[in-house]
């Protein structure tokens, strides 16, 4: 799972971050061990940020758009 998260970070956010933030993000990516916990956290956080009932299907659709 950490490889998937690292690839998504590298593609989406890393170009906008400085050296230190990239290092912190790398540590965070290595902490992601289980896919189900990652998706659950993503769904919860996106529901708060977007102000809608975000779900797993929406997360997978967002992942698909990245590729």
Steps between C-alpha positions, in 0.01 A plus 500: 500500500779744574622473139157602369480793740854609414424491128184706548688753714788524253259564214256733675656694785877462504559756223342761729690412820842598628777263611393463865133444425593236243703317766212514749260375234738211426491392864121520498478291182712228658258490794212392275487123529143394438292600202165478681613740773639740241176503300288539817711797610484654155121466484459653845732792426353572156149499647610776738697699242241483222197526725334203332449130574820380329523121454735229376359507147577871477853438630563234235362732231741770619789251488406405146513865391861522618615237252 
